[in-house]
Amino acid sequence: MYSRLLRLILPASFRAEAEAEMLEIFRDGLAASSALGRVGFWAKAVADVAVTAWHERGSRPDSHLDQAVGADGVQFDDRRSGAQRWSALALDMRTSLREVRRRPGQTVFQSVTLGIGIAATLLVVVLVRDVLMKPLPFADPDALVRLQEQSEEGAIFWPSFANLADWRLHATAVEGVVAASVGSVEPVLVSLEENSPGGPAAALIGEALWRGALGSRPLDDLALTIGSQEYRVIGVLPSGFRFLGHGNAWLEATVWLPLERTQPPGGRRSHGYHTVARLRPGVDLAEAKRSMDALAARLKAEHGEPTHAERVVVERLGDAVYGRAQTPLRLLLVASFAVLLVACLNLAAALLARGMARDRELAVRVAIGARRTDLVRLQLSQALVLAVPGAVIGAAGAWAALAAVRSVAPAAVPRLDQATLNPAAVAIALTLALGSALVAGAIPALAVSVRDVAHRIRATGSAAETRGRRRLWDTFVAMQAALTLVLLVSSAMLLRSLLAALAVDVGYDSSGVMIASVSLPEATYADPARRVAFHDEVLDRLRGAAGVSAVGLTDIPPDEVFARIGGATREDDAERTMWSGYRVVDPGFFEVLAVPVHSGELRPGVLIDRQLADGLFGGESPIGLRVRSSVGGLTMTIAGVTGPVRQWDQTVPIGSIYQDYRERPDLLLSMHVLARGDDRQRVAAAVRDAIGAVDPLVPYAVESLDARILSSMADRRLMLFIALGFAAVTLLLAATGIHALVAQSVERRRRESGIRLILGARPGQVRRRVIGHGLRSTLAGIAIGAMASVGAVKAIRSQLFGIDTLDPVALPGSIVILAAAAWFAAWLPARRAGHADPASLLRGD
Amino acid sequence: MMSEMHLPVKPSAFAVLAALAQGPTAGFGVMERVNRAAPARPILGPGTLYRLLRELRRSGLIERTGPPAGVDPSADERRTYHRLTREGRSVLKAEASRLRRTMEAAGLLPGGAG
């Protein structure tokens, strides 16, 4: 490899003298290095050769030049003043701009190529900056921590109200413990002054609500009625003030109400509050953790109530808010640089081709005294001319991509909605464009050796082909193919894992089911009988509605297995216990979701699912036996067994207990009505009509169950969406790269092809020769890419679901796609070689 | 007199001249001698070395020579041996004394300006 490197970039005369000994020295040195030292040794060796090549190729080839321009070589002063240098640069820029005018099509094409690379990188850079790196908008955000309870078994819970109230009073490591209820649409704060049981009814509102619906009226004039309670507005929170909300999303709330005033404290095992605290000055995370653990143990001993808070999980709020997005975004950042690299290689190949076409011009420049630096500057100025339009296209592309990304996954990634393309981002785009243009311009510039050019002036046009540069071009194409394959395989794996997630048997059929979350105002529905009557009437009306084929009721949606789980225990055997959810439903629940009921009926007694039946009772029939649930708080007689209901990404078995809703009117304030039908719009309208007819003052929201499930996969979909986009543009870039290579090769071999045709070759044979040449480097790239894909799949393993190793479809499938695209890209220009009229081909020269 | 024209000598070139002052050797030997003098941080890579040898040869400070006595020339014919020219030796001396004068002027060597 080292000797290949020498051959590629060192001039022949230098190699003739030193190659053998350099190789020997290199081998000795490599053998003497340790495994780790070899990397450094290689780096040093490459740098050494590069510096040598620069000096050797750049030193003026006196002897050749003399031959080229005659004995009286032009004399010139080597030292130029700064002003001269600038004017030379300006001249080069003018030359390059003239070039643009002469070939507008090529320039547009190359700017777009560069722009695509910039857009991909800029998109992810902006996401990383705005999602991961921007500090949370609070004073000293690093001191903010999230607190959670952790049980003996390691399960993590949102704190219960009683526990967090104790922490607030007794914690020494943290201060200012605040909390908001987990599930509510309007998070509620703990630490207001008004915040005490029976305190005055006061609320904070968000700026958006105040400026929008409330028309920025003075706060003294405002009173909010929520439920049956009237609240005085005591302040407006600036827009951008967010807190942990549903599903750990980072949300802006419209109304903030005092928690202790509105919510019953509940037991130590009723969880449900996002809890945030501030580390006291000088306390670090580990110390806070130790101190909170000790406090939890002490509290447990003191109050002696059952609790899950054996330990306390303390993590930085930033990690809690956007920690999950970290790995996907880092991986996407790497992928976006791969896209940019492919774009650079493409551009470098194009500039190389242009340089090859301009050998004679360059040779003349050398003849009249141009030095290596002059040639390099000319090449770079050509690249720079592309940088500005490239940056503009890149910024526009990133802007469009950002809009598309936001529409795909509004809440999937925290703070995604805050990501914007601001002037700083445009500056990043310009920097990336300049950097890429310099890299892309420098490679061909360095490859053009003054010495080679001097040789060339004596050679005749088309025969003046430098094998080194062809080889370089082939290498570019191979690298593009390799990178493209890696991106294709990675996105194929992501696609497969999303399909695998969708194909998981969750135990119910969500298609065509609309789900309406209904919350009954506590004041008007204080009487439990009224609650039951409300739901009965809504269900009755819906059953009769046109377009609705099945109707059901549940307090916890089927896709939220973790929303309320606890231990389920056999009454006759306290040792047999298992995680289980607890729902209150009506008999229609099983019908509308097509969950099989194997035996028994909902009333009297409860139904349990197959998983719980197997877990607690093994083979024996559970019917008639009794089960105790820590979340239901009851011991219930089992009346039958149903099929299991799972969440798609659930890894541990969790059972289900179903109780008739009429037996638990205490739980009926917040329910979900399910309705199935063929036409979603009609079903949704029927649900709205039914609820509105029974009580127009009851708030509700209708959505499709499928959409809910899809949104729980939103971060996976987002990553897949971006990865597929990257793979597609890279494939396109690689194809255009191959196209250009083959087109140039067709052009170069016109004469040869013409002679072959005259000598009786069939057009097909000529075409195959040309295509074969173009595909050789692609195939080499595919081989390298296939090996690299193994590593890439390892790197993205954490983002995969259902598959974790390179699967037998993704790699061959990607190779077929890439090979087909490459063949097509090569076939287009190759057609010309076969179709051309031999006579005109020969005349052309 | 002529040797003054070449001053000052680049440190790497100085190191190569100094290495060859110990007697003719091939490029490999030069590199070993130079890098042995600065074992912690090898200052010459092979590419740099051969480029320097070429430059020095063009300036007439070193020249090619046959293998020294005792080396079988047929066994090692790929190697190019170099030795200092008279000019090279005087440049080496001139540079060494220039360095010495510099050090003395800076008071870093005994017997200098102080």
Interface residues (C-beta under 8 A of the other chain):
Chain A: L10 F14 E17 A18 A20 E21 M22 E24 I25 F26 K44 A45 A47 D48 V49 V51 T52 A53 H55 E56
Chain B: A26 G27 F28 M31 G45 P46 G47 T48 Y50 R51 L53 R54 R78 R79 T80
